[in-house]
């Protein structure tokens, strides 16, 4: 009786082990790449399914977007400036089968390709383009890396250049250039203001010269403004034009 129970216990244990090794659960963001006797037979998931133990083997592939930092790369631009640039790359698996069959480690391979591509693109660009047109650099990087990872079943959605480190001597030269440019603009604005003011003064002088009494009225108005401060004694000349206008209005004596 004891031997009978032991036999069935072993059978039940083997059945439980068989089913436990055959059950696979794949999350919504994963896929299971199935190999049968070493041959690729497809991808399964998400959810619950069975595989044939010993005969079939499964590798999980994550389909979520991977964010990878591209280490700082030192490169020489097309105008012979040494810069240090780092970046970040966003990519995801779109074909789980190729991600397992065509490359050993798709995350590391994509990161290495991004490093070499970053140095190559920097060598073909000028410093001004790198500083002013960074969006175009990002698009070129994304296109080149995506073309390289397409056979691996990887889709590169975005590449962003984060920091651009320049030599100290170049930073000082650029700061001096920016300061000189600001001074030049300030002088131009000041000169333009002086020109406009002189034009208005010329127009005002023409108006005052056209009217004989306008200059006298302006003179009297200026005297009124000066006389507001009673603490000072002001000596001012009497314009002959004003006296002449007054004398002209006095009737001449009759003979």
GIJOHU-V814315 format. One line per field, one symbol per residue. ss: DSSP state (h for helix, s for strand, l for the rest). psi: psi as a letter, one per 20 degrees, with the letter a starting at -180 (. if undefined). A space follows every 10 residues. Layout:
ss: ???
psi: ???
//
This chain:
ss: lhhhhhhhhh hhhhhhhhhh hhssssllls ssssssllss ssssllssss lllllsssss sslllsssss ssssssllll lsssssssss sssllhhhhh hllllhhhhh hhhhhhhhhh hhhlllhhhh hhlhhhhhhh hhhhhhhhhh hhlsssssss sssssslhhh hhhhhhhhhh hhhhhhhhhh hhhhhhhhhh hhhhhhhhhh lllhhhhhhh hhhhhhllll lllllllllh hhhhhhhhhl lllll
psi: ghhghhghgh gghhgghghh ihpppprhjr qooppokipp irqrrrbprq roqggqqqpq ppjrppoppo rppprprhkl ppqpprrqpp rrpinhghhh hiqgnhghgh ghhhghhghg hhhjqrghhh hhlhhhgghg gggghhhhig iikpoohqpp pfqopqqghh ggghghghgh gggghghggg hhghghghgh hggghhghhh phigghghgh hghghhihoi iqpppqqoph hghghghhip qqqq.
//
